[in-house]
């Protein structure tokens, strides 16, 4: 570590300069362990971004960076250790006294809500149904079976899935370069509206580990071929033009979809865009997210599923670490991870298969006498009520305004 400079002068021996960006933290002589954690966090998520600092005790730190760093620090050392370090060392970010810097991201509900869902709410609530759409009061009503029955929710889910499957078949048909008369019939049999459908669509960065679930390949094939409780997969996404490793992950998924025993029950949709994303977050039953901890900054794709009744199956990282409460989706593993990447991949693969076979599949196929998965729908209700009003842009803008503009202006 080296001393930082403010106005051409060194701040002193008690002030340390984090190498990843020239950010000044006043921690005292006992802060080396916390400094190392912060340095590790910044190196992982920011890649050496330089920030502007003003003096040794006061600097402007992007609220985005603060959110990321806090998430990463908690993931690195745990909630209790995080609080112990901050209280014991007296560490402080002096932007404004008493300012709570954490502000979670969200998604724009009207923009991502599919037309089928909009029609559902309009029929249920009338023409002014969008009033209060972003508020907890709007979504808390979903918990009441007298307001919305299980049958209504399941009918909406069935319609959304059928629309997504029909869309996928059309896109795959267009993706084919040479089509014969039999190909049209074959495409009509791709995917089943009755099978548990798991979706994965996002940027194909290596840390997101798109093919992780297929590390248990033989066991996954058995699940796909299970006539009583089948599963199927829909993948989409793009890699950065210079990310060769990410491109290899896409190639592997495409190869499995065409030349393995998963053919017909695993598809990859090319040319990923907002339209494809909206179809998938609305039509899939489960939204899979399995990044390496603690590298997930937020994870907004999972937030888009909640209003459509698609449940999240995710590593406890990013937004899901805060949003998951045990009743509104599924968690892969516990709130810890080994230091070794290889060991983390192996453990997460085992945990993913375990939660899939012991929780997700049994819950989905546990049906009532009239074929309704009551326990599954209860999770959908909980996801809508607890996640949708919390992780949306309306709440985010309100919180930003209060924390970063109005309160500092008063102070």
N, C-alpha and C positions, 0 to 999 in steps of 0.2 A: 504494500500500500504506500501511497505517497500523499503528502499534504496537498490540500486543494488551494487554489488561488482565488482570492476575491479582491478585486480592485488592485491587482498586482502584488498583493501580500499573501503570505501563507497564513492560514487560519490558526494554526497551532498544532501541537502534538495530539490533542484530544479529538481532532477532526480527521476523518479518513475519507479518501477519495476512491470510490468504487471504479475500477478500471473500465467497466463496460460502458461508461457514458459521462464521466465527469460530474456525477451527481453528488452533492455534499450532504452527508448524514452526520449529525453530531451524536456520538454514542458513548464517548468516554473510553477509558482504557479497558473496560470489561466487555466491550461489544464485539470482540473478534469472532465469536461463534455466530452471532446474528449477522454480522457483515458477510461472513462466508456463505450463509444461507441466501442472503439477498443477492450476492454476487452470482451464485449458482443459478438463482431464479432469473435474474436479468439476462445472463448469458444464454439461458435456454429459450427465452421468449422474445428477446429484443434484438439479439444478434449485434450488439454494439451500438445501438442507437444513441446518439449524443443529445443530451438535454441541456437546456440553458439554466444556470443556477445564479442566484442573486445573494451573495454573501454566504457566510458559514452557517447561519441559523435559519435562513429563509430562502426558499427556492420554489419555482413553479414546476410542479410535476404533473404531467398529463393525467387526467382522471382515468383515462383508459389504462395507462401504465400502472396506476395505483391499484385498480381492480385486478389486473393480471398478476401483479406482484403479490398482492394479498392472497389470491387464490393459490398461487404457486407456493408461497411460504407455508400456508396452512397444509397444503398437500405434502410439502417436504417434511414438516416437523409436527403436524397435528395441531388441533385446536388448543389443547391444554398447554403444550410446549410453546406454541405461538404466543399465547397470553402471558405465560410465565416470563418469557424472554423480554417482552415489551414492558412488563411491569417492573421486572428486576433491574433491567438496564436503564430504564427511563428513556427509551428510544422515542423520538418524536419527529414527525414530518410537519414542519411549521409552515403550513400554507395559511390556515386560519385556526385560531384556538377553538378546540371543541368541535371541529368540523369532521363529520363522518364521511370518509372519502369513498366508501364502497357504494357503487351504483350498478346494479345488474342490467344487462342488455335485455332486449325483448324484440318481438316481431310485430309487424303491422297486421292486425287481425283482419280488417276488411280487405286488405290487399291479398292476403294469402288464403282467405276463406273461399272454398270452392262454391260454385253456383248452386250445387245440390244442397249444400248446408244453408246457404242464404235463403233458398226457397223454403227449406224446412222451417227456419225461424220466422220467416214472413207469414207462412201459413199458421204458425203457432201463435204469433204475437201481433200480427197485423202489419200494416205498411210502415209504421214507425218503430219496427222491431230493433233497429240499430241504436236506438236511444239507450245509453248505459251499457253498450256492448262491452266496453273495457273494464267495467266495474265488477268487484266481487259479488255485489248483489245480483247482478244479471246471471252469473254462473252458479251461484249457490242454489238457485232454484232447480238446477239439474239433479241435485241430490234427492229431490222429492219425487217418488214414483207416481204420486198423484198428478204432478205437473207434467212429467214425461214418463211414459211407461217403458218397461224393458223392451216390449215389442216394437215401439216406435224407434228407439235407439238402434235396435238390431236391424230393422228394416232400412234405416238410413245407412248403416254400415254395409249392409249387403249391396245396396245400390251404388255406394261409393266404390266398393271393391270391383263390382262388375264393370263400372265405367273405366276404372284403371286397367283392368285386364283387357278389355276391348281396345283401349288406347294402345296398350303394349303390343297387342297382336298387329294392329295397323302399322305401328312404327317398325316392328321387326320385319313385317312384310315389305316395307319400303327400303329397309336396310339390305334386303337380299338383292344380290346383283343378277343372278340368273334364276328365274322362276319357271317351273313347269306346271302343268295342270294339277299335279298332286300336291304341290307346295301350299296352295290355298287351303286345301283340306287339312293339311298338317298344322298350319298356323291356327286354325280354328280349335285345335286341341291343345294348344300351348296354355299352360296354367289352368287351374280349376278354381272356380269361385267358392267352392266348399272347403278348400285346403287352407290351413294357416299360412298366411303370406308374410314373409319377413323382407323388409325393404332396407336398402343401404344406398344412399345417394349423397355424394359430397365430393370435395376435392380429394383426389387420390394421392395424398401425401403419405410417405412411408410410415410415419408415426400413427396414422389412423388405422393401419393394419386391416385393409379391406378383406383379405383372404383368411383372416384369423380363424373363422368358424370352420374352414375347410381343412384345418390341421387335423381334425378328427374325421377324416374323409370317409372311411369305411362306415363309421357309426352314423354320420350324416346321411349317407346313402340309404342305410336301413330306415332312418326316419322318413326320408322322402318316399320310400317304397311301401311304407306302412299303409295298408288300404284303409284301416280303421281311423288312423289319426295322421294323415299325411301333412307334410310341410313343403313349402316352395319358396324360391328366392327371386327377388327382382333387384338388380343392381344397375346403377347409373353413376356417371361422374366423369370428370376430366382431370388430367394431370397438367402441371405447368409445362409449357413447351420445352423447358430445359431440364425437367425432372425425369431423367431416364429411368430411375428406379420406380417412380410412380407409374410410368408408362408400362413397365414390366408387370406391375400388379394388375393393370387393366387387361393386358394380354393374357395373364393367367386366368382371370375370371372368364374372359371370352372363350378361351380354350376349354375350360371346364364345362361351359354352357353348351359347347358344340360337340365335343369329342369325349365326354365322360358319361358315366351312368346317371349324371344329373341332368342330362339333356332333356329338355321339355319341362323341367321343373326348376331350372335356373336360367335366367335370361339376363342379358346386358343390353340396356337401351343406349344407343349412341347419341351424340350431339346433345348432351345434357344442357338444359336451359331452365328458365323459370317455369315454363309450361310443363315440362317433364316433372320438375320438382313438385309442382302443385298437384299433379295427378298422383304422384307416389305418396306424398305425405297425407293425402286424403284417403287413398285406396288400400294401403298396406295395413295389416293387422298389427304388426310389430315394427318399430323403428329401431334398427340395430346401430349401436355406436360403441366401438371398442378401441379407443385410442390408448397409447401408452401414457400412463400417469407419470408425472403431473403436467403433461404437455398440452392438454386441452384448455384453450383460453376461455371459451364460452360454450359454443355448440348450438347455434341458433336453429339448425335444421330440425332438431327434436322439439323445439318450441312450436313449430308450425303444425305439428301433428295433433296437438291437444284438442283444438277446436273441432277436429274431424273424428275423434274417437279412436285414433291410432295410439297404441300404448308404447312407451319407450322401454327398451331393453339396453341398458348402458352401463359402462364402467362408471364408478363413482368419481367423476372428475368434471371440471367445468361447471356448467349450470346444473347438471343432474345431481351433483354432490349436495347442492342446496335445495333443489326442487323435490327430490325423492323423499317420501315419508313412510315407505313400506306398504302403502295402500294404493298408490297412483301409478304403478308401473312395476318394473323389475330391475334389480341391480345385479351386475356381474361381479361376484366376489365381494370382499369387504373393503373397508376404508384404509387399505395399506397396499404396499407394493415392494418387491425386492429391488435392490440396486442393480442387479444383473438384468440386462435387456432380455437375454435368452431365457432366464428363469421367469421373468415377468411374462413373456409370451407363452411359455409352457403353462404357467399357473393360470393365466387368464383364459387360455384355450380350454383347460379343464373346467374352470368355473363357468364359462359360457355354456359348455355342453351340459353341465350339471343343472344350471338354472333353467335351461331350455327344456330338458327332459323331466325335471322334477317339479317345476312351477309353471312355466309358460304353456307347454302343450297340455298338461292335465287340466289347467284352468280353462283353456279355450274349448276343449272338447268335453268338459263336464256340462252336459245339457239337461234341461228339464224335460218333462214329458212331451212338451210341444216344441222341443228343439232349440230352446233359448239358453245361452250360457249365462246364467244369472250372476255368478261370481265374476266373470269377465266384464260384464256390463257394469257391475258395481265399481270395478277399477276404472272403467271409462268415466263414470260419473265423478269419481274422486279426482281423476286427472283434469277433467274440465273445470271442476270447482276450485282446485288448489293451484293449478299451473297456469291456466289461461289468463286469469286476471293479474297474475303476478309477473309473467314474462311477456309483456306486450309493450309496444313503443309509447303508448299513451301514458302508462305508469312511468316508464323510463324518462320521458320528457318532463313530466311533473316533478319527478325526483331530482333530476338534473337542475331544473329551475330553482327548486327550493334550496338545494344543498350548495350549488356552485354559483348562483347569481343573486337570489334574493337575500339569503342569510349573510353572505359576505358583504353585500351592499349595505346591510343594516349595521354590520360590525365596523 
